[in-house]
């Protein structure tokens, strides 16, 4: 009788534990791979000048980051979503920024996990969410720990760009 009670206790405990187990596959936290401070320069296409700049990358969730870039002339903050592409982490606009740039909403399943626990790849994102020729503005080189981003601005004289290049 005592052995039956012990066996039932073991079965009950293992049932409770298994109900609380996470059956989802582990996946890499993309934002954690690029978060940090990148020190570098901003180069202007308008004046052909270069100045010191800093970009701070913080994690919002597993695949979304906040970008805060600042220098003597620029101080901007916005969000980007991340997509792995080999040793490069590509970025794309989020929510209304995506809609404003590309003219449509991003699909609800744009970061669905694959059967092997992988995030949507850059090629999958481009095929599912973009038209040929859609422009993107930045990426992270994971091995060299660098971040490059193009900021487009409108001025009274027309448009110009600032190119950030920085290293963590």
Secondary structure, 3 states (H helix, E strand, C coil): CHHHHHHHHHHHHHHHHHHCCCCCCCCCCHHHHHCEEEEEEEEECCCCCEEEEEEEEEECCCCEEEEEEEECCCEEEEEEEEEEECCEEEEEECHHHHHHHHCCCCCCCCCCCCCCCCCCCHHHHHHHHCCCCCCCCEEEECCCCEEEEEEEEEECCEEEEEEEEEEC
